[in-house]
Amino acid sequence: MNVSEATKNAYRENSIQKEVRIYFPDLDLTIGTGQIDYESMELVESLSESESIEFVGCISSSFKITVHKVSESLKNERIFVYISSGNTEEIPLFHGIVDDVSISADKSHKTLKCYDELYTIGNIDIADWYKSIEFPTTIGRFRNQLFNYLGFQQEPVSLPNDGVSIEKQYSPNTMKALDAIMSICQINGVFGIVNRENKFEYRLAPKSEAAEVTEAFEFQKTLDYQEYVVNPVDKLTIRQTDQDEGVSYGEGDNNYIIQGNMFTLNLDEETVLEIAENIYPNVEGFYYVPFKSDNNGLPWIEVGKDVVSYQAYDYDNSTEGNPVYKTLVFFVLSRTLSGLQNLRDSYSAEGDEFQRVFITDLQSKVETIVEKISEIVGELEDYSLNYVSVTNAAKVVVSDGDEVSIARTRFLVTKETQVMINIEILLDCETTVDGIEYNDLVLKARYYYDESLIDTRQPIETYTDGKHILKLFYLLYIEDVLSHSFEIRLVADGGSATVEIGNALIVLSGQGLVQDTWDGRLEIRQAIPIGDVTDASELSVVGIDEAITVDLQTPIPIMAEDEFELMEMTVVNGVNVFGIEEEVSFVLTEVPND
């Protein structure tokens, strides 16, 4: 960030008055330091929070502050925040949207929790826009058209795979903007972030050999670091699922895997190899030591751009009366700036020594939800003849003390049967409630069968802040042939849990299921083209839609001695079902065994 040395020195000394200016442009409202509760400010920025480095980013920055004597309604308002020190220049700290306002009992204080605009525009449904653009196009043209449609500026840049040509691969009912933005970043090996000028910026990992220290600390409150170096990537693999061999570039052992990216679906091997070659220079050669520090707050430091150094006691080379210090250099991948007059910075970078064998499915799940569901279904194949699968099309928030329905289904059985429910949920847990810090979040799952609580099995999990996977499984044995319902609810204590769109993967499986109806928070997302049924054998490859009725008819055999068997069709088992515009009916008949 372009900041004068005079300004930097003022913050380094940490001894002069700091001033914060908060501006709400649509209200033409300014709040100054005199209306800010003492030391209540907190800014969190991050490029990567995972244990293995992921070249994607797209983590929304957050800003939190408590103000008083403000009568205006501030929820959902745009907010700009600036900081200055004495007579120095203002430094932009944050641009975003007020997501939540907590009001004190006497209504004199308001705590604002805000996120940058990626948090807002990321939830925009771009399905209609995607279906309207002309294909073939290039990834570069796609990203420029996308950001124009979203009305959000990008920092001008040429990305390595901008020129790759892509065809239309989806006809979605739902597609979130964040999914596409993350796919763009991943397929170019860059970190996406909204910068201090409120523009979307693509940041490159620095080449460690050539990295220059931008801020040298002589003193710090704490410094903890690992004894190992996160080794640089020396091999890159692109694949659609973990069942694919994929296409690889590079000959090393520290493999970085790109899986399920929306732009690589159905591309030929030669094109995928070209993409890998283009990405490789952006991801190789970056190595670093994981660390966490606490020091003076320097608001111009930017994650992924700045490199800091500290003087640390050299235990091995020091002797009594002759201490020796060594210089340690670290890359800032995450930071928390907090306080005001006592402005503090906490920097960190996490990482395993070697890349994990598998990194991520991007969590954008544009179409890879189908693959992950298939993995869950694979666990049930020994037990089931048919199954249906869904994901959540709406964000689910389980607040402290609440009981919230995650999934509810109605189903009909035609004979005594086992019905199995298997769920995998990606939770983002927060263990701070109304400003009170908890050590963990206790999350309880409750099962309801025909509206009655099943009290024989109530799974309980405990989580700290961050992302976790909750896996649930339940087996019902049904002796009648009636319609039934099954519901899963989560209860939170000591924090809250958020399930983003597409992060709950649910499979209902059973012997003898012939009809299913899903309602509540869960629905099937992402459309595929409708096909014509001209032969019974084609049923396994036909795309159909969300409202399905099945009529069973018994035809009259041509000859009495002919043998027939019933052809059953399940909603998702060789037949892909993703919500569409109109109801579709199929008539299934008995057909000869041959």
ABEGO torsion letter per residue (X at the ends): XBBBAAAAAAAAAGABBBBBBBBBAAAGBBBBAAABBBGABBBBBBABABABBBBAEGBBBBBBBBBBGBABBABGBBBBBBBBBEABBBBBABBBBBABBBBBAAGABBBBBBBBAAAAAAABBAAAAAAABBOBBBAAAAAAAAAAAAGBBBBBBBBAAAABBBBBABBBABBBAAAAAAAAAAAAGBBBBBBAAGBBBBBBBBBAAABBBABBBABBABBBBBABBBBBBABBBBBABAABAEBBBEABABBBBBBGBAAABGBBAAAAAAAAAAAAAAABGBBBBBBBBBBBBBAABBBGABBBBBBBBBAAABBBGBBBBBBBBBBBABBBBBEBABBBBBBBBBEBABBBABABAGGAGAAAAAAAAAAAAAAAAAABABBBBBBBABBBBBBBGBBBBABBBBBBBABBBBBBBBBBBBBBBBABBGGBBBABBBBBBBBBBGGBBBAABBBBBBBBBEBBBBBBBBBBBBABABBBBBBBBBBBBGEBBBBBBGABBBBBBBBGBABBBBBEABBBBEBBBBBBBABAAAAAABBBBABBBBBBBBBBBABAABBBBBBBBBABBGBBBBBBABBBBBBBBBBBAX
